[in-house]
Amino acid sequence: MWRIEFEETIQARDSKSKARRDNTLKEAKESLERFYAEYNDKKEKNLARNKSLEKNAEPESTNVWERIVQNIDVKTSTAALSSRDQKLKDKLQGKEKKTDEKKKAPATKGKDRERMKQLLISLKKDPKAPGVTSI
């Protein structure tokens, strides 16, 4: 008698669990489809906007790096030193800090962006950089 009741209870729990699982999978699929639809729309809009900007913009110079730097925000990149540059500066001035290497946090994306901006600016200024053509 108790085995029959126990099996019925287990079957009821299993059916509820299966229903919840199916519902969760359905919601996840819908969410994923919504995400990709929004992503693709945003991607298409950005591509169209970039192509229209490219068509409307006349190349003012033959230096491709100047045109690239015009499209990025350089105001924030020129003031900040990278952590490596700051350490070298401190070391030269005798202000070297003793820190435990294991406690350091990994580089953040912000620092990577700053370094990339600095690199683009240096390429813009370099007359021997690839992509620079003389008229």
PEQUIWO-V315479 format. One record per run of one state. SS is the DSSP state (A for helix, B for strand, O for the rest). FROM is the first residue (numbers start at 1). TO is the last residue. If there is no record, write none. Layout:
SS&FROM&TO ; SS&FROM&TO
This chain:
O&1&1 ; A&2&56 ; O&57&62 ; B&63&63 ; A&64&70 ; O&71&82 ; A&83&92 ; O&93&100 ; A&101&103 ; O&104&108 ; A&109&125 ; O&126&131 ; B&132&132 ; O&133&135
